[in-house]
Amino acid sequence: MKINIIGGGPAGMYFAILMKKADAAHEITIHERNGPDDTFGWGVVFSGKTLANLRSADGPSHTEITRNFEAWDNVDVVHRGEKISIHGNSFSGIARLRLLKILQQRCEELGVEIKFRDEVAEIESLKANCDLLVAADGVNSLVRQTFEDKFRPELSVRPNKYIWFGTSHLFHGLTLTFRETPAGVFAAHSYKFDQTTSTFIVECDPGTWNSAGFAEMSDEETRAYLAEVFAADLNGQPLLSNNSKWLNFLLVKNAHWSFGGEHDKLKFVGHVVLLGDALHTAHFSIGSGTKLAMEDAIALKECFDETSDVPAALQRFEEVRKPVIEEYQAAAYESMIWFEQARDYMHLAPVELAYVLMTRSGKVDRESLRKRDPAFVANYEAGSTDDADFTD
């Protein structure tokens, strides 16, 4: 097949790697608008189950990715200055740029062509010149917008504001920190992703954002303000910017995941499929964006293992993968709503808040939590003043 991919992020590159590995005769080209060393954001997170999937799909890239990991098993919840740790979780972090470099190198080894600084302006011609056009062009996908009538996207801009920073203070665990201020409640999502740096995402509701006056603040003023809010948690370290901007989370769903092309002699050409954030998003509070993107790539490649017929493979991809994504999005939605309403939970004691946080998405109940960390659940059950308020 001739495959054109728009977007050189984890979804696009990983699909290219898997398809080229499966058949070296595939002609695969990735069109990436940024340069090879450009990236926005800081670190990304994988679960233990995802790593097993990556190991099965492509051993060499898995080896390099895990070689650069920072791993932990604890979720830490900080409330009223008290830290509650919940163990028995399997997470690993890696710098986003390092992950991209590993995948770039693997593409090069396999003979996948990556055209950097290549802004695709004419999608129709690119689509017509291949058997399959893969749109892995992110949450604001131009391909999805261009063929909106085909994909029928459902987009929801959420009210909370968030901003993605880094810090040289190391958080040895997935840490959720809450700070109440005169402006309102701030939540921070943080974790180390290498030996010197942590991701530090700050989230707040629109009332807090407006009361703090962020609309009039510069980047430097914003970082100074938030570094002061979380001074005790950052151990006095500053916040680091990498094109960091306040954003509203965009929840993306699509009624259709692909559509067919034109008949050309003996085959169809120009089929289009969405992948990764162009196809779906899940709130960052469950840390599954990159995981889902790369597992999309695995699922789509496996559908081509079953059949070389492009329409059949794309239909199978949606049939197999859509229920998985819908389940994750349902859990992520519950988590997102929880953080949008975080101020309503600030009256809870630290251990109670930690328990509610761990069970917020519906994917974890009390008994599964007890298996992970019986001491934490025992502490919660002993300390809860009204256990009926926190039933599963």
Number of C-alpha atoms within 10 A of each C-alpha: 15 15 21 25 29 28 28 27 25 24 30 29 26 28 26 32 26 19 26 18 17 14 10 12 12 16 18 23 21 24 21 22 17 16 12 16 10 10 15 12 19 25 24 22 26 20 17 13 11 16 17 11 16 20 15 10 21 16 12 12 20 18 13 15 22 16 10 18 20 19 23 18 19 19 23 22 25 22 21 14 13 13 17 20 18 23 18 15 16 14 23 23 25 25 23 19 19 18 20 21 15 17 24 21 13 20 24 12 10 15 19 23 16 21 18 16 13 15 13 15 9 8 14 11 11 17 20 15 14 22 22 26 26 25 25 32 26 24 18 12 17 18 23 26 14 12 15 14 10 17 22 15 20 12 14 12 11 15 15 21 19 22 20 25 23 23 22 19 22 18 19 18 25 26 21 23 21 24 18 14 11 8 13 17 20 23 22 23 19 26 32 32 27 20 12 10 19 26 31 27 21 21 25 23 21 16 14 20 20 14 12 18 11 15 11 10 12 10 15 11 12 20 19 14 16 16 20 16 16 21 14 11 18 18 12 12 15 19 24 20 18 12 12 18 14 17 15 16 19 18 20 19 22 19 11 18 24 25 16 17 19 12 10 9 7 6 11 17 23 26 21 27 25 28 26 25 24 27 27 26 25 27 20 17 19 16 18 20 21 21 21 24 25 23 22 25 25 22 18 24 22 18 20 18 12 11 13 11 12 21 19 13 19 24 16 19 22 19 12 14 14 17 11 13 19 14 12 19 23 15 19 25 19 17 23 24 15 18 21 18 15 18 19 11 14 16 10 15 16 19 24 22 20 24 23 16 18 19 19 21 22 13 14 14 15 16 12 12 20 14 12 16 17 17 14 19 19 11 13 19 16 11 14 16 12 10 12 8 8 14 10 12
